[in-house]
Amino acid sequence: MYFPDSLQVVTASTLRARGDVWLPTGTHLTSYIVVMMPMAWWLAIPRGLGIIGIAWAVVIASVISAVLLLGRFWLLSRRD
């Protein structure tokens, strides 16, 4: 659970250091509001997982955020 979250925080920080501010912000909003919130509800209530379902939604959203941010970092690093 800690690795995906740490990875997305470090990658977002490196992008912000490069001056790329809006895409990391949009990625976080998308991952944690658009993906995590409905998934947490779906896993916790209809699937009956409760707090474990919410924790899995956080992990999945962190993985999605990390992958998107790493992709952006890779694209920017290829341009230079």
LUMDRENFI-810754 format. One line per 10 residues: number of its first residue (from 1); their letters; for each residue x, y, z of N, C-alpha, C. Coordinates in steps of 0.2 Angstrom, whole numbers, plus 5000, padded with zeros to 4 digits. Layout:
NUM	A	X Y Z X Y Z X Y Z | ...
***
This chain:
1	MYFPDSLQVV	5004 4994 5000 5000 5000 5000 5004 5006 5000 | 5010 5006 5003 5014 5012 5004 5018 5013 4997 | 5020 5008 4993 5024 5009 4987 5020 5013 4982 | 5014 5012 4980 5011 5016 4975 5010 5023 4977 | 5008 5024 4983 5007 5031 4986 5014 5035 4986 | 5019 5032 4988 5025 5035 4988 5028 5037 4981 | 5027 5032 4977 5029 5033 4970 5025 5039 4966 | 5018 5039 4968 5015 5045 4965 5017 5051 4968 | 5018 5052 4974 5020 5058 4977 5027 5060 4975 | 5032 5056 4974 5038 5058 4972 5038 5060 4964
11	TASTLRARGD	5034 5056 4960 5034 5058 4953 5030 5064 4952 | 5025 5066 4956 5021 5072 4956 5026 5078 4958 | 5030 5077 4963 5035 5082 4965 5040 5083 4959 | 5042 5078 4956 5047 5079 4951 5044 5083 4945 | 5038 5081 4943 5035 5085 4938 5034 5092 4940 | 5032 5093 4946 5031 5100 4948 5037 5104 4948 | 5043 5101 4950 5049 5104 4950 5051 5106 4942 | 5049 5102 4938 5050 5103 4931 5046 5109 4928 | 5041 5111 4932 5036 5117 4930 5030 5114 4927 | 5029 5107 4928 5022 5104 4925 5018 5104 4931
21	VWLPTGTHLT	5014 5109 4932 5010 5109 4938 5002 5107 4937 | 4999 5108 4932 4992 5107 4931 4991 5100 4929 | 4995 5096 4926 4994 5089 4924 4994 5085 4930 | 4999 5086 4935 4999 5082 4941 4993 5083 4945 | 4991 5089 4945 4984 5091 4949 4978 5088 4946 | 4978 5088 4939 4972 5085 4936 4973 5077 4937 | 4978 5074 4937 4979 5067 4938 4977 5065 4945 | 4979 5069 4950 4976 5067 4957 4969 5068 4957 | 4966 5073 4954 4959 5074 4955 4955 5069 4951 | 4958 5067 4945 4955 5061 4942 4955 5055 4946
31	SYIVVMMPMA	4961 5053 4948 4962 5047 4951 4958 5046 4958 | 4958 5052 4962 4956 5051 4969 4948 5053 4969 | 4946 5057 4964 4939 5059 4965 4935 5055 4960 | 4937 5055 4953 4933 5051 4948 4933 5043 4949 | 4939 5041 4951 4940 5034 4951 4939 5031 4958 | 4943 5034 4963 4943 5031 4970 4936 5032 4973 | 4933 5037 4973 4926 5038 4977 4921 5033 4975 | 4919 5032 4968 4914 5027 4966 4917 5020 4968 | 4923 5019 4966 4926 5012 4968 4925 5010 4975 | 4927 5015 4979 4927 5014 4987 4919 5012 4989
41	WWLAIPRGLG	4915 5016 4986 4908 5015 4988 4906 5008 4985 | 4908 5006 4979 4906 5000 4976 4909 4994 4980 | 4915 4995 4981 4919 4989 4985 4916 4988 4992 | 4915 4994 4995 4913 4994 5002 4906 4992 5003 | 4901 4994 4999 4894 4993 5001 4891 4987 4996 | 4890 4988 4990 4888 4983 4986 4892 4976 4986 | 4898 4977 4986 4902 4971 4986 4903 4968 4993 | 4901 4972 4998 4901 4970 5005 4908 4969 5008 | 4913 4973 5006 4920 4973 5009 4921 4977 5014 | 4917 4982 5015 4918 4987 5021 4924 4991 5020
51	IIGIAWAVVI	4927 4992 5026 4933 4996 5026 4939 4993 5022 | 4939 4987 5021 4944 4984 5017 4943 4986 5009 | 4937 4986 5007 4936 4989 5001 4938 4996 5000 | 4937 5000 5005 4939 5007 5004 4947 5007 5004 | 4950 5003 5008 4958 5003 5007 4960 5001 5000 | 4957 4996 4997 4959 4994 4991 4957 4999 4986 | 4952 5003 4986 4951 5008 4982 4956 5014 4982 | 4959 5015 4988 4964 5020 4989 4971 5017 4985 | 4972 5011 4986 4978 5007 4983 4977 5008 4975 | 4971 5006 4973 4970 5006 4966 4971 5013 4963
61	ASVISAVLLL	4968 5018 4966 4969 5025 4964 4976 5027 4964 | 4980 5025 4969 4987 5027 4969 4991 5024 4964 | 4989 5018 4962 4992 5015 4956 4991 5018 4950 | 4985 5020 4949 4983 5023 4943 4986 5030 4942 | 4986 5034 4948 4990 5040 4948 4997 5039 4947 | 5000 5035 4950 5007 5033 4949 5009 5032 4941 | 5005 5028 4938 5006 5026 4931 5005 5032 4927 | 5000 5035 4928 4999 5041 4924 5004 5046 4924 | 5007 5048 4931 5012 5052 4932 5019 5050 4929 | 5020 5044 4930 5026 5041 4927 5026 5041 4919
71	GRFWLLSRRD	5020 5040 4916 5020 5041 4909 5021 5048 4907 | 5019 5053 4911 5020 5060 4909 5027 5062 4910 | 5030 5059 4915 5037 5060 4916 5042 5057 4911 | 5040 5051 4909 5044 5048 4903 5043 5052 4897 | 5037 5054 4895 5036 5058 4889 5040 5065 4889 | 5040 5068 4895 5044 5074 4896 5051 5073 4895 | 5054 5068 4898 5061 5066 4898 5063 5064 4891 | 5059 5062 4887 5061 5060 4880 5062 5066 4876 | 5058 5071 4878 5058 5077 4874 5065 5081 4874 | 5068 5081 4880 5074 5085 4882 5080 5082 4878
***
